[in-house]
């Protein structure tokens, strides 16, 4: 049976920020109920052990995030959460000492989505305070994520913003080096036990209005990852935030039937031939990272 390394179970389609790099979803705003979440875990249990509680929404907005973690543990899943971190003080009591919580990724570049000026020290400080407490009490891994730390063509403003954030981190962990000097794209720099800085280059969300390329290339969609949006739509990868490649809906069909369906098979077979058969895939720049 096919096993996915990553499975995205979107628990809400709502976000509390408006970041420039993340176009807002046009889908219905909703929270996934605990009951439906449990049903979806039962559907995907044979296919994965690791779930990610996001696609487009901010998972810490979910008022029952603690119950979702408890259900995940009961059903034998390890959970990864990617968050903008703005709600960490309000939600920390629902996250600490949850055995299902394997890793938390904090998108520190999200501070540009705040309205008005941002207290970067307070924002970053609250995140660092949480991860110190969480990693001291459990085996949770924490990743602090920033974009374009080592890229030459970044603007002065980007470099200044990143340096402000990095200085806060360097001071908090008493580092004797500048993080930019150690970090490598695609890999992390360990700054404390189970705490890492990770950086990558900014990507563009694929959309049907973008220009189409020659369609050649490869993707891991439906090979090592898949996802279910809050409305039940099954998608091949985490970049299909609007459910354009709608493989089926788990509210009306079983997940096993959906991924054995004609559209899913054509997508996988196409990439086996290094050909993108879906229009959205031909307009996705992320695919080019895997070469032709």
Secondary structure by P-SEA (a helix, b strand, c coil): cccccbbbbcccccccccccccccccccbbbbcaaaaaaaaaaacccccbbbcccccccccccaaaaaaaaaaaabbbbbbbccccccccccccccccccccbbbbccccccccccccaaaaaaaaaaaaaaaaaaaccbbbbbbbcccccccccaaaaaaaaaaaaaaaaaacccccccccccccbbbbcccccbbbbbccccccccccccccccccccccccccccccccccccccccccccccccccccccaaaaaacaaaaaaaaaaaaccccccccccccccccccc
